[in-house]
């Protein structure tokens, strides 16, 4: 019986292949950054509406979030949520492949709908904005978005296939120093150099790295360093991330990194302001049984998980899917698009369209839908 249902799912997905590729290409050609994905979110939601899903957009007060639902709650015995991301990276477009994430989740949901009614499954797609540092899923989570789900899943593009995601917990900060402007040649003693404060902080962080636990990452950019070479900079700004293997370890590390920024203020006399850009992203808590189902399904489709561990370092990234996994059974596998580029490189954006990306799209949509069916049949409320 299950094999017959899976064939129906695969057949339904094949019927919409052209639509899925078109959706992925459309998002790729028109990248929008976090919280500004107005066209992208509408494009994704429109495809679902055209296939019979009921769409709420905006969703829970977030303009670029949506929920698309198909199924009768009165007869439901299990609710599956496929998560769609569609924000791009500033200056890099879809160099993390969120165009494929959306298309895979849409494809999986429509494909699963072929058997959902007879299996008592409600199918949802939740459009989640601003994954790249904005914490859209965390905002949705705190507003109750995932409360009705029994299982949440998505697949993320990467250079190679990796079944188990192990993303780090992460903190995102905006850092600002305010000093006093002065002529750099005539009256330098009247200035308080906010750029020097940033330099001292970055030096302190660089020296601290030797004492940080293996695997911890601290990295950032200075987005404002001053306006003119002959003026003491009165304000500097930057964006910094701290990553750790767990939320507990992250909280301990935050204090040490903050002291480095405080050192810049102390040494120069500049005023320091550190503002969180989002709530902390948690580490991923994978549903191991469901992941085993995904791995078997993806392998049946010809995906290869026997990769060099060094090539699988996407696991050191972070995602707000980790926060969802703390409250809902969830998986977040990576699906390979080939090539030599890695996520957040310009060439990876190029790898997220074309024949290999389209194969990943087809396989990912099918494997996700098959996995959702397997889990629903094992866990549904009879």
N, C-alpha and C positions, 0 to 999 in steps of 0.2 A: 504493500500500500504506500509506504513512504517513498519508494522509488518512483511510483506513478505520480505522486504529488510533486516530487522534485522535477520530473520531466515536464509537468505542466508549468511549473515555475520557470524552467529554462526556456520553454517555448514562448511563454509570455514575454520574457525579457528579450528574446530574439526579435519579437515583433516590434519592439520600441527602440532597437539599437540605434537607428538613425536619429531619433529624437534625443537620445542620451548624448550621442556624440555632438549633435548640434548645440545642446545645452552647455556641455563642457567647453566647446569652442567659443560660444557666446560669452561665457564668464571670463574665459582666458583673454579674449580680445578687448574686454572692457573692465579692467581691474578696478576695484574700489576698496579703499582701506577701511579698517574697523570703525563701526558705528556710522559709516557713510555708504553702506552697501544697498542703497535704495533700489537701483535698477537690478542688481544681482539677486537680491532676495525676492523681488517680484517675478523675475524670470523663473526662478526655481519653483516658487509657489504656483505660478501659472500652469506649468506642466502638470503638476499634481491635480490642480483643479480641473484641467481638461480630461483627466482620467478618473473623475468621480470622487475625488477627495474633497471634504469640506475644509475650507481654509479660513483660519483666523489670522488677520494681519492688519495692523500691528498686533503683537501678542504680548499681553501682560505689561502694556505700557512702553514697550521697546519698539521703536519705529521700524527697525530692520530685522526684527524677529518674526517668526510665524509658526503656527502649528497647523498641519494638515492631517485630517483624520478620516479613516474609512472603517466602517464596521458598526454593528449594533450593540451598544453597551448592555442591553437587556439579555442578550444571548452570549456575551463575551465570557470566555474562560481564561484569556491571557491577552496582555497588551504589550506589543512590541513597539519600541521607538527607535527609528533610524535617525541619526543626527547629521545635519548638513551644516558644513562650514563654507563660507564663500567670501571671506575677507582676504584681501591681497596684502602684500608687504609694501611699505612705502619705498618707491624707487625701484622695486624689483618685480612688481607685478605678481603673477601667480607662481612664484619661485618656491612655494611650499605645496602647490598642487591642490589647493582648495576647490578649484574648478572640478577636479575629478572626484573629490569627496562628495560634493553636492550631487553630481551626476550618478555616482555609485549608490548613494542613499535613495535618490529618487527611483533609480532603476530597481533596487532591491524592494522598495515598498510597492511599486506597481506590479512587479513580478509576483511578490507574495500575495497580492490581492487576488490572484487567480484562484487561490485555494483558501483564503482567509475565512470566508463565511462558513464554509463547511467544517472548518477546523475550530471555529469559535474564537478566532483571533481578531482583535482590533489592531489595525496598523496605523502608526503615526509617523510622521516626519516632522521633526522640530528643527526649524531654521535658527541657528545659533550664531549671532554676530560676534565680531571682535574677538576671535580666539587669539590673534597675534598680539597679546599683551593687554587686551581690554577686559578679559574675563567675562565675556557675554554669557557663558553657561552658568557662571556663578551668580550673576544677576538674575537669570531665569530661575535657577535653583532656589534662590531665596524668595522668589515670588510664587513658588509652588509648581513650576513647569513640569517636573518629572515625577510628581507624586503618584500619578496613576499608572506609571510604567512598571511592568514586571521584569523587563529586560531592555537594555539600551546598547546599541552597537553602531559602529562606523568603521571604515577602513581608511587609512591615511597613506598617500603615496610616499615612496622612499626609493632609493636606488635599487634595493633588493627586497625580497619578501622576508619579513620577520614576524613570526606569529605573536609572540608575547611582547607587548609594549611595557617598558619599564621607565616611563618618563619621571623626571625629577620634580620635586616640589620647587616652586620658584616664587620669589618676591620681586615686584617691579616698582622701582622708585623714580620719581622726578627729584633731582637734586639741584638746589639753587643757592648761590652765594651772592650776597649784596654787600658791596664795598662803597668806596667813595671815589668819584672820578676826579682826575687832576691832569694837568699837562705833564706828559712823561719826561720831558727834558727840562722845562722851566721850574716846575713845582712838584716834583715827584714825592717829596716828603709830605705833601698835603693829601695824598691819595691813600686809599685802602684797596689793595689789588685783589679783586675777586678771582682773577685768573691764576694768581699764585696760590690761592686757597685750593683751587681744583688740582693744580699740579702737585701740591703737597699730599692731598688726599689720594691721588692716583699712585704716587710713589709709595705711600704707606700701604695701600692695597697690594701693590706689586711685591713689596717685601713680606707682607703677611702670607702670601700664597704658599711660601715654603712650609708654613706651619698648619696649613689647612688640610683637612682629611682628604684622602684620595677620592677623586670623583667630584668634589665640590667645584663649582664654577662661579666666578665673579667676573662680570664683564659689562661694559657700557660704552657710551659715546658722549662726548661733550657737544652739545647742540648749539651753544652760544659761548664764544670765548672772548668777545670784545668787539668794538666797532671800528677802532682806528689805532694804528700802531703808535701814534704820538699821544694817546690818551690812556691813562691808567684805567683798565676795565672796571666799571662799577657793578656789573652784573655778569655772572656766568651761570650756565644751566647745563644739565646733562640728564641722561636716562641710564639707569643702572639696574642690572639683574643679579640676583644671588640665587643659586640653585644648590639643592642638597637632596640626598636620597630619601629623606622623610621630612614631614612637616616639623616634627620635633627637633631634628637636627638643624633645620632651616632657622627656626626661631632662635636657637642658641647662636648660630652664625651671624644673624642680623645684628646683634649687639656689637660683635667684633668689627663688622664692616662699618657700622655707624660711627664707631670711635675713630676710624680712619678719616671719615668726612669731618668729624668734630675737630680732628687735629688740624685740618686746613683752616678752619675758622679760628681756632685758638692761636695758631702761629701768625695769622695775618690780621686778625681783628675784624674780619668779614663776618656777616651774619649768615647762618646756615638755616635753610628750610628744606626738609625732606618730606615729600608728599607721596603716599602710595598711589600708583596709577590704577591699581585694581586690588581686590582681595587676593590673598595668597592662593596660588595654584597648588593643589595637593598632589601627592604621588598617586600613581595609578594602582587600583586594587582590582586585579583581573579575576574574572569568574573562570577558574581553571577548567571546569567541566565544559562550559560553553566554548572556551577557547580550543579545547581538544576537538570539538565538533567542527569548528571553523577550519582548523588545520586539516582535518580529514577531508572536508568538502573542497577546500582549495587545492589540496593535493590531487584529488580526483579530477580537477579541472586542469591539471598539469603545472600547478605552481610548485616552485622548488624552494624549500626552506633550508637546504644544506648549503649555507653561505659562510664565507669567512667572517668570524665574529668582528674583525676590525671593520668590515664593510657595513656592519649593522649598528654603527654608533649613533644612528638617529634616536636610539633609546636614551640618549643623554639629553634629549630635548625635554620640553615641558608642555603640558596641555591642561586646559580647564576641564577636560573630560575626566581628569583625576578626581575633581570634586564631585562630579556626577557618580563616579564609581564608588564613592564612599556611602552613597545612599541607595543606589540601584545596582543590581547585578549587571555587569558591563564587560565588554571587550573592545579593544582598540588596536587591531593588528595593522601592520604595515604591508603594503602591496608594492612590488617592485615595478618600476617603469624603465629600468635598464639605463644604459649610458654610464659615463664616468663622473657626471656631476652629482653633487649632493644638495640636499635641501638648503634653501636660502642663498644659492648661487644663481646668477643670471641664466646659466646654461640649464639649470634644472627647470626653470620656467619653460624653456624650449622642449624639454623632455616630457612635459605634461600635456602635450598634444602630439598627434601623429599616430602611426600604426601601433607602436608598443604601448603607448598610453591608452589607446582604444582597446587593446587586448586586456590591459589591467582593468579598465572600466567594465568590460563585459564580465570578466572573471570575478571582480570584486562584487559587483551587483548580485551575481548568481550565488557566490559563496555566502554572502551576508544573508540573502533570502533563505537559502537552504539551512543555514545555521539557525536563523530565527524559527524556522519550521521545526527543526529538531528539538530545540529548547522548549518551544511551546508544547509540543506533543509529550515531552517528558514531564513538564511541570504544570500544565494547565489544570485548572480547577474543574474536576468532573462532577 
